[in-house]
Amino acid sequence: MSKRIATNGIELAVTEAGQGYPVVLLHGFPELAYSWRHQLPALASAGFHAVAPDLRGYGASEKPGTIEDYSLLTLVADVVGLIDALETDKVALVAHDWGAIIAWTTALLHPDRIERLVTLNVPYRGWCSGFPTTAYIKEHMSDRFGYVLMLQEPGVAEAWFAADPAEKLNAFYSGAAFNPDFLAEEDFQVFVDAFTAGTITGPANYYRNIDANHAATAHLANAPITVPTMVIATDSDPVLPASLLDGMERWVPDLRTEVVAECGHWTQQEQPEAVNRLLIDFLGDLSGT
């Protein structure tokens, strides 16, 4: 079922399934709530109320106009407002890619609102803003994060993407997947249609806040995550290798780690059954079933 929920001054389009303990699922770039299409029914069947929003600027959700409207702290406020709208004190928070950056920061700033935390692919190693500064990326990591630099200049990324949205999305998805054909044609078309209609400005604005996010969260450096957490990595993520899990207990004392085999970056879509098993195992006692 789809509906709209007001939070933090905007409306988010939300897909939900089931009844029971609330599980909020945050997608990444360039994806949608649709990325969780395999998890929503599985969680519902396990006794949960699964809630997946199109994040601010994505899909059918509102798309504010300024770069500052997409700061990390604003995105965190969206999540807290969503939890409030669900009329619950706490949720289990499950998140992938950019959603995980938002989730880590929410766990640092609002641990009282999160009963359990699950992140896919993105670790926490003492800084929550997700990326080094753009200057550091340009100097040291342009081979891995060159797309981050390309997205910085308003208008440039938009023109690049608009020239052929399907080609650009396919390059993102297939280039970071274990099996480049993991998306069925009809599923791929859902993403193409959404990004063609909505443009890439909102999602690109997440990246245009990287340096501002660093400054805004500097006081959180090396702060511990205090909620029970599971991090799911994969054996074939070309951007975020499973080795980044090593030593994470320093910052996340109550930590469970898992590595999904034969999987690239799009974990919940590439290996949905494995992800569903891990989620239900980690969250299962919350459902009350």
Backbone bond lengths (Angstrom), bond angles and torsions (degrees), N, CA, C in turn:
res aa  C-N    CA-C-N  psi(-1)  N-CA   C-N-CA  omega(-1)  CA-C   N-CA-C  phi
1 M - - - 1.461 - - 1.521 109.45 -
2 S 1.311 116.32 140.54 1.457 121.50 179.51 1.519 110.06 -115.26
3 K 1.324 115.56 143.97 1.458 120.64 175.44 1.518 108.44 -156.03
4 R 1.311 116.77 177.48 1.456 122.33 178.48 1.522 108.63 -114.37
5 I 1.331 115.30 138.74 1.456 121.60 -179.51 1.522 108.62 -125.60
6 A 1.322 116.22 129.73 1.461 121.46 177.16 1.521 109.48 -80.63
7 T 1.331 115.73 132.49 1.458 121.23 178.86 1.523 109.42 -156.22
8 N 1.303 117.49 132.58 1.463 122.10 170.99 1.530 112.47 53.30
9 G 1.329 116.48 38.18 1.454 120.72 175.08 1.506 116.68 84.99
10 I 1.326 118.33 1.00 1.466 121.86 177.31 1.523 108.91 -132.90
11 E 1.327 115.57 177.53 1.455 121.10 172.63 1.522 109.39 -116.56
12 L 1.331 115.03 134.04 1.452 121.51 175.02 1.523 109.23 -107.32
13 A 1.324 116.08 138.71 1.460 121.35 170.95 1.522 107.99 -80.18
14 V 1.319 116.26 129.10 1.458 121.97 -172.83 1.521 109.43 -126.55
15 T 1.326 116.07 136.12 1.457 122.21 170.70 1.517 107.59 -108.01
16 E 1.328 117.22 131.98 1.454 119.76 -176.80 1.520 110.72 -137.11
17 A 1.323 114.48 159.47 1.459 120.91 179.31 1.517 108.90 -153.83
18 G 1.325 116.49 143.10 1.452 121.63 172.24 1.507 114.64 83.45
19 Q 1.316 114.04 174.41 1.457 123.58 176.23 1.516 108.27 -133.05
20 G 1.324 115.77 148.92 1.454 119.60 179.98 1.512 110.94 133.50
21 Y 1.329 116.36 -152.43 1.460 120.71 -177.84 1.530 109.14 -64.67
22 P 1.351 117.78 133.96 1.469 119.79 -175.13 1.526 113.38 -75.88
23 V 1.309 114.83 132.37 1.461 123.21 173.93 1.524 107.22 -123.01
24 V 1.323 117.05 117.75 1.462 122.43 179.88 1.522 108.32 -101.13
25 L 1.328 116.58 130.11 1.460 122.33 -175.69 1.524 109.87 -118.15
26 L 1.330 116.29 122.61 1.461 122.90 -176.21 1.530 110.01 -109.46
27 H 1.315 116.45 124.42 1.462 121.42 -178.20 1.524 111.24 -84.90
28 G 1.334 114.89 176.90 1.457 120.85 179.99 1.517 112.36 -116.93
29 F 1.329 115.20 -158.79 1.471 123.59 -178.31 1.524 109.30 -106.53
30 P 1.323 118.52 138.98 1.460 128.03 -13.01 1.529 108.69 -97.19
31 E 1.306 116.62 93.61 1.456 121.03 -174.00 1.529 110.76 -131.03
32 L 1.327 115.47 -161.51 1.459 123.11 -176.10 1.524 108.05 -153.04
33 A 1.330 116.15 174.77 1.463 119.44 169.16 1.527 110.69 -55.09
34 Y 1.319 116.40 -28.69 1.466 121.61 179.44 1.528 111.94 -58.71
35 S 1.310 117.56 -21.32 1.462 121.40 177.11 1.525 111.93 -60.04
36 W 1.324 116.84 -22.98 1.469 122.71 -178.36 1.526 111.87 -98.77
37 R 1.330 117.90 18.20 1.472 120.50 -174.83 1.524 112.54 -60.96
38 H 1.331 117.72 -27.72 1.464 120.51 178.40 1.528 111.94 -81.19
39 Q 1.317 117.08 -28.87 1.461 120.61 -176.48 1.527 112.55 -83.09
40 L 1.328 117.95 -33.81 1.465 120.28 -176.07 1.526 112.18 -57.52
41 P 1.326 120.29 -52.49 1.472 118.71 179.67 1.520 113.25 -67.15
42 A 1.331 117.35 -33.87 1.463 119.59 179.37 1.524 111.00 -65.63
43 L 1.318 117.08 -43.37 1.461 120.52 178.02 1.524 110.73 -67.29
44 A 1.324 116.95 -39.55 1.463 119.99 177.65 1.524 110.67 -60.39
45 S 1.318 117.00 -43.22 1.463 120.82 179.96 1.521 112.08 -66.25
46 A 1.328 116.40 -25.40 1.464 121.13 179.58 1.523 112.70 -87.43
47 G 1.334 117.37 3.22 1.455 120.45 174.99 1.510 115.51 97.84
48 F 1.325 117.12 22.58 1.462 121.13 -179.37 1.525 111.14 -112.20
49 H 1.330 114.92 158.41 1.463 122.60 168.23 1.525 106.19 -99.01
50 A 1.317 117.08 100.10 1.461 122.59 -175.93 1.519 109.57 -92.10
51 V 1.334 116.09 130.31 1.458 122.74 -173.25 1.527 108.54 -131.87
52 A 1.329 116.75 117.60 1.468 121.05 -178.88 1.522 109.83 -124.10
53 P 1.329 118.25 110.53 1.467 120.16 176.87 1.524 112.09 -87.13
54 D 1.332 115.94 149.52 1.459 119.70 155.85 1.525 105.36 -71.02
55 L 1.313 117.97 120.54 1.455 120.17 -178.24 1.528 110.80 -63.93
56 R 1.309 114.69 161.50 1.474 121.95 176.77 1.533 110.23 -45.91
57 G 1.334 115.99 128.50 1.456 120.68 178.93 1.514 115.38 88.23
58 Y 1.326 117.21 -5.72 1.462 121.95 -176.03 1.523 111.54 -112.37
59 G 1.328 115.32 150.07 1.445 121.48 168.24 1.509 113.67 53.35
60 A 1.339 115.47 -127.15 1.460 121.40 -177.65 1.518 113.01 -92.34
61 S 1.330 118.17 2.35 1.464 121.06 177.71 1.523 110.65 -78.47
62 E 1.331 115.35 162.96 1.466 119.40 179.39 1.522 111.17 -64.27
63 K 1.323 114.30 153.83 1.459 121.73 -174.60 1.524 109.43 -130.38
64 P 1.336 117.47 81.16 1.470 119.70 178.28 1.525 111.33 -56.61
65 G 1.342 115.67 160.60 1.447 119.43 -164.79 1.513 118.13 -93.86
66 T 1.340 119.73 -17.51 1.457 119.32 -174.09 1.523 111.49 -103.66
67 I 1.324 115.91 157.67 1.463 120.56 176.34 1.523 110.39 -59.78
68 E 1.318 116.83 -41.06 1.467 121.21 -176.83 1.524 112.07 -63.43
69 D 1.316 117.16 -22.60 1.465 121.01 178.28 1.525 112.70 -66.10
70 Y 1.328 117.13 -8.46 1.461 121.18 -175.95 1.530 112.02 -118.49
71 S 1.313 116.89 23.78 1.463 119.92 177.50 1.520 110.10 -64.98
72 L 1.319 116.35 156.75 1.462 121.33 -179.16 1.521 111.56 -59.71
73 L 1.313 117.75 -42.04 1.462 119.70 -179.11 1.524 111.36 -67.49
74 T 1.323 117.51 -31.52 1.463 120.48 174.19 1.524 110.64 -66.80
75 L 1.317 117.01 -40.94 1.462 121.00 178.79 1.521 111.14 -65.20
76 V 1.324 116.86 -37.62 1.468 120.62 174.73 1.521 110.29 -62.49
77 A 1.326 116.69 -42.91 1.466 120.13 178.71 1.527 111.34 -62.50
78 D 1.325 117.58 -33.08 1.465 120.46 174.33 1.527 110.58 -59.63
79 V 1.325 116.35 -43.69 1.465 120.61 -178.46 1.524 110.75 -66.21
80 V 1.317 116.91 -45.32 1.464 119.98 179.72 1.525 110.30 -62.31
81 G 1.325 116.75 -41.23 1.457 120.18 177.04 1.516 112.46 -64.23
82 L 1.324 116.87 -35.21 1.458 120.89 176.22 1.527 110.50 -65.38
83 I 1.330 116.93 -42.97 1.464 120.36 176.76 1.524 110.25 -60.58
84 D 1.329 116.47 -43.23 1.469 120.21 176.54 1.524 110.78 -58.61
85 A 1.330 116.52 -43.98 1.463 120.81 -177.78 1.523 112.02 -64.93
86 L 1.325 116.79 -25.85 1.462 120.55 176.35 1.523 111.98 -78.00
87 E 1.335 116.18 -4.09 1.467 123.27 177.92 1.525 111.28 56.63
88 T 1.325 114.07 49.73 1.448 121.02 178.41 1.520 108.78 -138.91
89 D 1.313 116.47 153.79 1.461 120.09 178.67 1.523 111.61 -79.02
90 K 1.338 116.19 -40.24 1.453 120.98 -174.60 1.518 110.59 -136.21
91 V 1.322 114.74 155.57 1.463 121.85 173.82 1.523 108.76 -135.59
92 A 1.318 115.25 164.06 1.458 120.54 161.14 1.523 106.55 -88.01
93 L 1.320 116.27 130.34 1.465 121.50 -175.93 1.523 108.84 -111.79
94 V 1.329 116.03 122.40 1.461 123.63 -178.76 1.522 107.23 -120.12
95 A 1.329 117.67 131.78 1.462 117.82 -170.88 1.523 111.56 -153.40
96 H 1.339 114.42 148.56 1.461 122.39 -177.72 1.525 109.89 -129.97
97 D 1.341 116.05 142.19 1.463 121.56 171.60 1.536 109.28 56.80
98 W 1.338 119.31 -127.57 1.467 120.26 -179.67 1.519 111.51 -59.04
99 G 1.323 116.57 -33.30 1.456 118.51 175.43 1.512 111.86 -58.43
100 A 1.349 116.56 -34.88 1.461 120.35 179.02 1.526 111.58 -69.18
101 I 1.319 117.69 -36.92 1.467 120.09 175.23 1.528 109.73 -59.14
102 I 1.323 115.76 -45.24 1.465 120.19 177.80 1.525 110.18 -63.12
103 A 1.326 116.85 -41.15 1.461 120.76 -177.09 1.524 111.93 -67.12
104 W 1.334 118.01 -43.66 1.466 120.35 177.55 1.526 110.24 -58.34
105 T 1.317 116.47 -43.86 1.463 119.92 -177.93 1.524 110.85 -68.87
106 T 1.322 117.20 -37.84 1.463 120.39 175.62 1.524 110.48 -61.83
107 A 1.329 116.89 -40.56 1.466 120.34 179.68 1.520 111.97 -65.58
108 L 1.325 117.16 -32.44 1.465 120.36 177.37 1.519 111.70 -72.79
109 L 1.324 116.68 -42.16 1.464 120.93 -173.38 1.522 113.13 -88.61
110 H 1.322 116.97 -27.20 1.470 120.72 -174.95 1.529 110.74 -137.02
111 P 1.326 118.46 56.30 1.467 119.31 -177.70 1.525 112.96 -62.52
112 D 1.326 116.77 -22.34 1.463 120.64 179.23 1.518 112.66 -70.27
113 R 1.332 118.59 -10.88 1.469 121.74 -179.01 1.533 112.33 -101.41
114 I 1.324 117.64 -1.88 1.465 120.90 -175.06 1.529 109.59 -123.58
115 E 1.320 115.64 118.91 1.463 121.26 177.62 1.520 111.48 -81.53
116 R 1.321 116.69 -42.63 1.463 123.47 176.71 1.525 107.74 -141.76
117 L 1.315 115.46 151.13 1.461 121.81 178.95 1.519 109.23 -126.99
118 V 1.322 115.86 132.74 1.464 121.81 173.20 1.521 107.77 -128.66
119 T 1.316 116.93 125.32 1.463 119.63 172.93 1.520 109.23 -119.47
120 L 1.309 115.03 145.53 1.452 122.37 178.47 1.520 108.77 -111.39
121 N 1.337 115.19 122.89 1.467 124.99 171.31 1.524 115.04 77.95
122 V 1.313 118.60 -31.81 1.466 121.09 -174.92 1.526 109.89 -100.60
123 P 1.337 118.03 116.55 1.463 120.82 179.27 1.526 111.34 -84.43
124 Y 1.319 115.07 174.06 1.470 121.23 170.89 1.518 107.34 -122.64
125 R 1.314 115.78 119.46 1.458 121.14 -178.17 1.529 110.50 -127.72
126 G 1.321 115.04 45.45 1.449 120.07 172.24 1.507 115.72 94.00
127 W 1.320 117.82 -4.85 1.467 120.10 173.28 1.518 107.68 -141.42
128 C 1.327 115.04 132.17 1.461 121.05 -166.87 1.515 114.16 -96.34
129 S 1.322 118.74 -8.06 1.464 119.76 -171.50 1.523 113.50 -77.40
130 G 1.328 117.19 -5.91 1.451 120.49 166.88 1.513 116.95 90.64
131 F 1.310 117.80 -33.38 1.459 122.05 -177.28 1.521 109.92 -134.30
132 P 1.325 117.39 150.90 1.464 119.26 166.51 1.527 109.42 -64.25
133 T 1.308 116.61 172.68 1.464 119.46 175.76 1.525 109.86 -64.29
134 T 1.308 116.01 158.76 1.464 119.11 179.36 1.527 111.27 -63.40
135 A 1.326 117.26 -32.27 1.465 119.63 177.69 1.525 110.43 -64.46
136 Y 1.337 116.85 -41.37 1.466 120.64 179.19 1.527 110.39 -67.02
137 I 1.321 116.57 -42.41 1.464 119.78 178.25 1.525 110.34 -59.67
138 K 1.318 116.49 -44.93 1.464 120.60 -178.63 1.519 111.23 -62.11
139 E 1.325 116.46 -37.33 1.463 121.25 -175.65 1.526 112.29 -80.69
140 H 1.345 116.86 -37.26 1.463 119.28 -167.33 1.529 115.61 -124.17
141 M 1.330 119.00 -18.60 1.462 119.61 -168.48 1.523 113.15 -134.72
142 S 1.304 117.54 22.87 1.465 119.63 -176.19 1.523 111.90 -65.60
143 D 1.343 117.64 -21.67 1.459 119.23 178.09 1.519 111.35 -69.13
144 R 1.342 117.30 -36.17 1.466 121.26 -179.09 1.517 112.58 -91.66
145 F 1.321 116.57 -33.64 1.461 120.09 -172.30 1.528 112.33 -122.12
146 G 1.324 116.40 31.04 1.451 119.03 178.11 1.515 113.09 -59.19
147 Y 1.337 116.24 -31.85 1.467 119.31 179.59 1.519 111.27 -64.05
148 V 1.339 117.16 -29.63 1.465 120.81 178.09 1.526 109.92 -62.98
149 L 1.322 116.64 -41.65 1.462 120.40 178.95 1.525 110.79 -68.17
150 M 1.327 116.56 -38.97 1.463 120.10 179.58 1.527 111.66 -62.55
151 L 1.326 116.70 -32.98 1.463 120.94 -176.98 1.526 113.29 -78.34
152 Q 1.325 118.45 -7.46 1.460 120.70 -172.28 1.527 113.65 -69.68
153 E 1.306 118.15 -37.89 1.467 121.35 -169.99 1.524 110.95 -88.06
154 P 1.330 118.31 113.72 1.467 120.02 178.81 1.525 111.41 -55.95
155 G 1.300 114.84 133.06 1.458 121.65 -179.65 1.512 113.43 96.80
156 V 1.327 117.49 -37.78 1.461 120.44 -177.73 1.526 110.31 -69.36
157 A 1.332 116.20 -51.98 1.465 119.84 179.58 1.519 111.08 -63.11
158 E 1.325 115.93 -38.84 1.461 119.81 -179.08 1.527 111.45 -62.05
159 A 1.331 116.52 -43.93 1.466 120.21 179.77 1.525 110.96 -67.03
160 W 1.322 116.07 -41.91 1.467 121.05 177.94 1.521 110.84 -58.99
161 F 1.316 116.57 -46.20 1.458 120.69 -176.71 1.528 111.50 -71.50
162 A 1.315 117.14 -41.98 1.464 121.19 -175.64 1.523 112.49 -65.47
163 A 1.331 117.38 -22.03 1.463 120.07 -179.16 1.521 111.79 -60.96
164 D 1.338 116.77 -33.90 1.471 120.85 177.42 1.525 108.61 -166.14
165 P 1.338 118.03 82.84 1.472 120.57 -177.08 1.524 113.30 -55.85
166 A 1.322 118.06 -40.73 1.464 120.12 -178.32 1.521 111.07 -63.44
167 E 1.323 116.74 -43.10 1.463 120.39 179.44 1.524 110.94 -63.72
168 K 1.325 117.23 -42.58 1.458 120.50 -177.63 1.524 111.10 -67.88
169 L 1.334 117.34 -43.43 1.461 120.01 178.46 1.522 110.89 -64.35
170 N 1.311 117.10 -41.48 1.461 119.85 178.53 1.523 111.12 -61.65
171 A 1.326 116.85 -37.33 1.465 119.86 178.30 1.523 110.80 -64.12
172 F 1.331 117.24 -42.90 1.461 120.31 177.08 1.524 110.64 -61.65
173 Y 1.318 116.58 -51.13 1.462 120.21 -173.08 1.524 112.03 -68.65
174 S 1.326 117.24 -53.10 1.462 119.66 -175.68 1.518 111.60 -68.66
175 G 1.333 117.05 -32.27 1.452 120.20 -177.32 1.510 114.58 -69.68
176 A 1.331 117.17 -21.34 1.464 120.18 -178.16 1.521 112.28 -115.25
177 A 1.323 117.24 14.50 1.465 121.93 -177.47 1.522 111.07 -103.89
178 F 1.328 116.46 153.38 1.464 121.13 171.25 1.520 109.41 -70.29
179 N 1.325 115.67 -47.82 1.461 122.52 174.69 1.521 107.67 -110.39
180 P 1.319 118.74 108.00 1.471 120.04 -174.41 1.524 113.90 -63.30
181 D 1.327 117.31 -12.89 1.465 120.91 179.52 1.526 111.72 -103.04
182 F 1.323 117.18 29.33 1.467 119.50 -175.06 1.520 113.05 -68.68
183 L 1.324 118.35 -23.33 1.461 121.56 -178.63 1.525 110.48 -93.70
184 A 1.332 116.02 125.66 1.459 119.74 170.62 1.523 109.05 -64.39
185 E 1.308 116.46 153.16 1.462 120.80 -175.89 1.520 111.71 -57.83
186 E 1.331 117.23 -40.90 1.463 119.30 -178.65 1.526 111.68 -68.54
187 D 1.329 117.06 -31.91 1.463 119.66 176.57 1.526 110.78 -71.92
188 F 1.315 116.53 -43.47 1.462 120.24 176.92 1.521 110.58 -57.50
189 Q 1.315 117.02 -39.15 1.460 120.69 -177.66 1.518 111.80 -65.58
190 V 1.331 117.66 -30.71 1.469 120.19 176.10 1.526 110.11 -59.22
191 F 1.324 116.73 -44.40 1.459 120.63 179.20 1.529 110.99 -67.93
192 V 1.325 116.69 -43.86 1.464 120.22 -179.96 1.520 110.33 -59.18
193 D 1.320 117.07 -46.29 1.464 120.51 -178.44 1.523 111.05 -62.52
194 A 1.331 116.49 -42.50 1.465 119.80 -177.73 1.519 111.57 -66.24
195 F 1.323 117.32 -43.61 1.464 119.71 -177.29 1.523 111.93 -77.34
196 T 1.315 117.35 -27.01 1.461 119.52 174.85 1.518 110.30 -68.24
197 A 1.329 116.17 -41.39 1.465 120.62 -179.64 1.521 112.07 -73.58
198 G 1.328 116.67 -35.54 1.457 120.11 -170.99 1.510 115.87 -100.70
199 T 1.321 117.90 -8.18 1.462 124.30 -175.52 1.524 110.93 64.30
200 I 1.318 115.95 177.28 1.462 120.86 -176.34 1.527 111.98 -107.53
201 T 1.317 118.06 6.66 1.466 120.10 -174.74 1.518 112.33 -60.82
202 G 1.323 117.91 -50.23 1.461 119.90 -179.72 1.513 112.36 -58.17
203 P 1.342 118.73 -53.76 1.457 119.71 177.01 1.530 113.58 -57.35
204 A 1.331 117.69 -39.87 1.467 119.88 178.51 1.520 111.20 -64.55
205 N 1.326 116.74 -31.21 1.464 119.73 -179.91 1.523 112.70 -65.67
206 Y 1.331 117.98 -23.82 1.464 119.36 172.50 1.528 108.97 -57.82
207 Y 1.328 115.95 -46.21 1.465 121.37 -177.59 1.526 111.75 -71.75
208 R 1.316 117.14 -28.93 1.464 120.72 179.79 1.521 111.96 -73.13
209 N 1.317 117.22 -5.63 1.460 121.98 176.27 1.528 113.19 -102.29
210 I 1.311 117.83 5.40 1.463 119.72 -173.44 1.525 112.22 -55.31
211 D 1.316 117.71 -49.28 1.467 119.60 -178.19 1.524 111.26 -68.04
212 A 1.323 117.52 -40.89 1.466 120.40 177.25 1.521 110.91 -63.89
213 N 1.327 117.33 -37.00 1.465 120.45 178.15 1.519 111.40 -64.32
214 H 1.335 116.43 -38.57 1.464 120.07 177.05 1.525 110.31 -57.28
215 A 1.311 115.82 -47.43 1.467 119.71 -178.54 1.523 111.38 -66.31
216 A 1.322 116.63 -40.24 1.465 120.48 -175.32 1.518 112.90 -71.29
217 T 1.335 117.24 -23.25 1.467 120.11 -177.56 1.524 112.64 -113.32
218 A 1.321 117.38 12.11 1.470 120.29 -178.19 1.523 111.93 -57.58
219 H 1.325 117.07 -33.12 1.465 120.67 -178.47 1.526 112.32 -69.69
220 L 1.330 117.44 -11.40 1.459 121.22 179.91 1.527 112.73 -95.06
221 A 1.311 118.03 3.27 1.462 121.03 -177.19 1.520 110.74 -55.55
222 N 1.330 115.73 128.40 1.463 124.90 178.35 1.523 114.12 65.58
223 A 1.324 117.51 12.87 1.463 119.95 175.09 1.526 109.27 -68.66
224 P 1.334 117.73 142.12 1.461 119.86 -177.82 1.524 112.68 -81.34
225 I 1.308 115.18 151.17 1.462 122.52 169.13 1.528 106.96 -87.67
226 T 1.308 117.27 123.33 1.465 120.79 -171.48 1.523 113.56 -104.89
227 V 1.323 118.47 -0.18 1.463 120.26 179.55 1.525 109.54 -99.86
228 P 1.332 117.86 151.48 1.470 120.01 176.45 1.523 110.57 -58.72
229 T 1.327 115.94 131.27 1.466 120.91 -168.72 1.519 111.28 -134.95
230 M 1.318 115.58 141.98 1.457 122.38 167.70 1.526 108.49 -122.99
231 V 1.315 116.38 132.09 1.464 121.88 174.56 1.523 107.90 -113.58
232 I 1.325 114.86 126.31 1.459 121.70 178.45 1.524 108.18 -106.04
233 A 1.320 116.21 114.32 1.460 122.02 174.78 1.527 108.57 -105.93
234 T 1.316 116.54 179.64 1.465 120.69 178.06 1.519 109.83 -134.02
235 D 1.324 114.77 165.52 1.466 118.66 -177.47 1.521 113.35 -85.29
236 S 1.340 117.63 -6.54 1.471 119.09 -173.52 1.518 113.19 -140.45
237 D 1.324 117.49 32.15 1.462 120.45 174.95 1.526 107.76 -79.07
238 P 1.334 118.78 116.47 1.460 120.10 -175.92 1.520 113.92 -73.82
239 V 1.327 117.55 -13.23 1.461 121.12 -177.57 1.519 111.46 -104.98
240 L 1.331 117.24 -40.87 1.461 122.09 -174.57 1.526 109.34 -126.07
241 P 1.333 117.98 86.77 1.464 120.92 -176.28 1.527 112.24 -69.03
242 A 1.326 115.28 156.47 1.462 120.94 -178.99 1.523 112.28 -62.60
243 S 1.322 117.88 -21.40 1.469 120.57 179.24 1.522 112.34 -61.47
244 L 1.330 117.47 -19.30 1.463 120.30 178.35 1.527 112.29 -68.03
245 L 1.337 116.95 -12.13 1.463 119.96 175.56 1.522 111.95 -74.42
246 D 1.324 117.27 -22.18 1.464 121.08 -174.43 1.524 110.88 -60.14
247 G 1.317 116.43 126.15 1.457 121.31 176.35 1.509 115.54 79.38
248 M 1.333 117.72 6.94 1.465 119.53 -177.91 1.525 113.40 -64.70
249 E 1.337 116.97 -19.16 1.469 119.89 -179.87 1.526 112.00 -59.60
250 R 1.312 116.41 -21.30 1.473 119.38 176.76 1.525 110.78 -57.11
251 W 1.333 116.47 -37.46 1.468 121.07 -176.57 1.529 112.80 -106.24
252 V 1.333 116.11 -19.03 1.473 121.02 -177.27 1.525 107.46 -129.89
253 P 1.328 117.60 83.98 1.468 119.78 -173.02 1.525 114.00 -62.02
254 D 1.331 117.70 -38.80 1.468 121.61 -178.01 1.523 107.93 -96.74
255 L 1.329 115.28 77.95 1.467 121.01 -167.40 1.522 111.64 -124.54
256 R 1.309 114.61 134.86 1.466 122.89 168.17 1.519 107.25 -118.76
257 T 1.308 117.45 134.00 1.463 120.91 178.06 1.523 110.13 -120.17
258 E 1.317 115.17 144.37 1.459 122.30 178.06 1.525 108.46 -138.68
259 V 1.319 116.33 147.79 1.461 121.84 176.66 1.523 108.46 -124.27
260 V 1.317 116.41 121.03 1.461 122.72 -179.99 1.526 108.96 -89.60
261 A 1.321 115.99 130.55 1.465 121.45 -176.00 1.526 111.75 -84.37
262 E 1.324 114.41 155.32 1.468 122.76 177.35 1.524 111.02 51.54
263 C 1.312 114.62 51.78 1.461 120.30 -174.47 1.517 109.59 -147.54
264 G 1.333 115.40 139.11 1.445 121.61 176.17 1.514 111.63 -96.76
265 H 1.323 116.45 -133.96 1.463 120.83 -172.53 1.521 113.63 -85.69
266 W 1.321 118.21 -23.96 1.477 121.46 -172.21 1.521 109.45 -94.84
267 T 1.310 115.75 61.76 1.460 122.98 -161.42 1.515 114.00 -58.21
268 Q 1.329 117.65 -50.70 1.460 119.48 -175.24 1.523 112.42 -69.68
269 Q 1.335 116.91 -17.75 1.459 120.43 176.06 1.528 111.93 -94.83
270 E 1.334 117.03 -34.61 1.460 120.18 -178.48 1.526 112.47 -75.22
271 Q 1.328 116.08 -41.15 1.468 121.04 -177.40 1.531 109.56 -130.85
272 P 1.331 116.94 65.30 1.464 119.70 -173.46 1.521 114.21 -63.00
273 E 1.319 117.81 -38.55 1.461 118.93 -177.58 1.520 111.23 -66.07
274 A 1.323 117.30 -40.62 1.462 120.21 177.80 1.520 110.84 -63.82
275 V 1.325 116.95 -42.97 1.463 120.57 178.74 1.520 110.43 -64.39
276 N 1.319 117.73 -42.95 1.464 120.26 -179.96 1.522 111.33 -60.58
277 R 1.318 116.70 -43.01 1.470 119.96 178.82 1.521 110.96 -60.30
278 L 1.314 116.74 -44.79 1.460 120.35 -178.76 1.524 111.27 -65.92
279 L 1.324 117.33 -43.00 1.463 120.24 179.95 1.522 110.95 -61.55
280 I 1.313 116.72 -48.17 1.466 119.96 -176.44 1.521 110.56 -67.55
281 D 1.324 117.17 -35.19 1.466 119.77 176.84 1.526 111.36 -65.70
282 F 1.327 116.82 -41.88 1.466 120.70 -176.61 1.520 112.28 -76.31
283 L 1.319 116.87 -34.43 1.467 121.15 -174.87 1.522 112.95 -101.75
284 G 1.321 116.90 -8.19 1.457 120.83 -166.19 1.510 116.36 -51.98
285 D 1.332 118.16 -39.95 1.465 119.28 -176.40 1.523 112.53 -69.84
286 L 1.330 118.14 -13.95 1.462 120.63 178.32 1.520 112.04 -76.67
287 S 1.330 117.24 -21.13 1.464 120.21 -172.96 1.516 112.72 -73.67
288 G 1.327 116.47 -24.61 1.455 119.30 -179.32 1.507 113.92 77.54
289 T 1.348 116.72 6.72 1.465 119.04 -179.76 1.517 110.75 -95.47
